[in-house]
Amino acid sequence: MMKLITTRPLTAALGAASALAITAGAAYANITAGDRLGTTVAEIRAALEGQGYAVEEFEMEDDGIEVEFAMDGLSLEAEIDPATGEVLKVGSDDDDEDDGDD
């Protein structure tokens, strides 16, 4: 007697697992306004590096902490409230270069 072997369930399971892994990775490495990263340079650096980002520069200002960070060729900049550690805004590092403020 011959047995019919199907690969359909295995293929479907592998596809679902791949989609889950891709979605989880994208969500894992995403900083958005409202996130809390910390109130000190050390806390912010640890939070970003823990998500896979390379921290490039910190700038302390009266009204906030600005941090530049990157991952996979994408450079980002975030403004953080120094009292709460909350991310106020996030944008690409070159957003400010095109705004005509200079």
N, C-alpha and C positions, 0 to 999 in steps of 0.2 A: 504494500500500500504506500502511495506517495503522499508526502505531507506538503501542503502548500505553505510556504513561508512568506509572510508579508513584511515589508519594511515600513509600511505606512505609520503604525503607532510609534515606532522608534523615530522616524523622521519628524513627526508632529511634536514629539516630546523634545527632541533636540532643537527644533525651531522655537518652541516656547521657552526653553531654557536660555537660548541665545538672546531672545527678545528681552527677557527678564534681566539678564546680565547687562545688556546695553542700557536699558532704562535705569537700572540701579546705579550704574556708573555715572550716567549723566546727572542724576539727582544728587549723587554723593558729592560731586565737585561743582556745586552751584552756590555762589554767594549772592544773596538778594537783600534788598532793603528790608529792614525789620529783624534780620538775623542779629544775634549778639555774639561778638567775637572776643570781647574783653576790653578792659580799660587801660591796660598797660601795653607797651610795645612787646614785651615777652608773651603776654596772653594772646595778643592778636597774631603774632608770628606763629605761635604754637597751633592756634586754631586753623590758620591758613595752610601751614605746612602739613598739618594732620589731614587735610583734604587734598593734598598733592600739589599745592601751589608753591612756586618759588617766590619768596618775598624779595622784591628788588629795592624798595626805598620807603622810608617813613618820613613824614613831614609833620611836625607838631605846630599847630596854629592855635590862636586864641579860642576860636570857635569849634575846633575839631581836630581830629587826627586824620591825615591823608596817608594812605598806603597804596603803593603800586605793587602788583603781583602778577604772575604769569603762569600759564600751563599750556602745553601743547601749542606753542606759538601765539597764543592769544594773551595780549597784555591788557590788564584791567586796573582800574583805580577805584578805590572806595573812600568815602568820607564817613568817619565814625565819631559818634558822640563820646567825648572823653569821660563824661560822668556816668553814662549807662552802658557803654560798650556796644550800643546799637548801631548797625549800619544804616546811615541816613540815605546814601545813594551809591550806586555802582554804575560805572560806565567804562567804555573802552578807553585806554590810556590816551588816545589821540582825539577824543571828543572835544577837549578844551582847546585844541590847536586850531580848530576850524570855526570858532564862534565869533571871531572878529573883535575880541576885547582888547587886543594888543595896542 
